[in-house]
Amino acid sequence: MKGKIYQSISKNQSKKIALLIDPDKLKNKTIFELINLSENANVDFLFVGGSLVSKPIDELIVEIKKRTKIPLILFPGSLLQLSTKLDAVLLISLISGRNAELLIGNHVVAAHHLKNSKLEILPTGYILIDGGKTTSVEYMSNTRPIPFEKDDIAVATAIAGELLGQKLIYLDAGSGAANAVSEIMIKKVKTNISIPLIVGGGIRTALQAKSACFAGADIIVVGNAFEDNINLIQEIADAVHSIK
Ligand code: 1GP
């Protein structure tokens, strides 16, 4: 049913955790193990995708769907990652950048495919923040991140995204960022928008996840830290879900 996932994000005030699966970084066996642990930890969403994915992900998506009921959402690095077997797609406009293909070009190419699919479409204003190192998303998207301390630019970008009709804002320091998005930036962005806020990139501990939630994040995205230590899934999920 269209809209179910967005409703669960926007109507339900509880904080949520998403596990990011990058198919290129992990063996399928590890992915399935991560999914088992995610089930046990009540992880809210599985994001799948990556800035550069070298293999077709359709088969993997089918295998993941067999193993879990957790909603599977594409976090697309490119149009090649689109699959009708997913539950939903973050329809990302990279609004911190000035790359026309990632603002509207790819969306035009995918428009009919998306409209004719049963996928839930989640229009997302994606804002890349400098996390202290050059990330794959920065290089592959050919966009410059917003400087770490330029809260005012991040806020204005998020407001513009909402005014343009985005339904979610995603503040991302990029996968493997040295520094996660600052609490002060999260707080300022959150107080200036009325749509749900996703925050990710460089979150490696339960304390960081909790602090980002207290600052205003509605969904925390974690990839690298879970790949490095699968036991963190329960710990970080519990920390996020403990916030009332
Ligand atoms: C990247 O926000 C995600 O786009 C997750 O980042 O892999 O650093 O957790 P990490």
Residues whose N, C-alpha, C, O or C-beta is under 5 A from the ligand:
A	BS01	1GP	L20 D172 G174 S175 G176 A177 G200 G201 G202 I203 V221 V222 G223 N224 A225
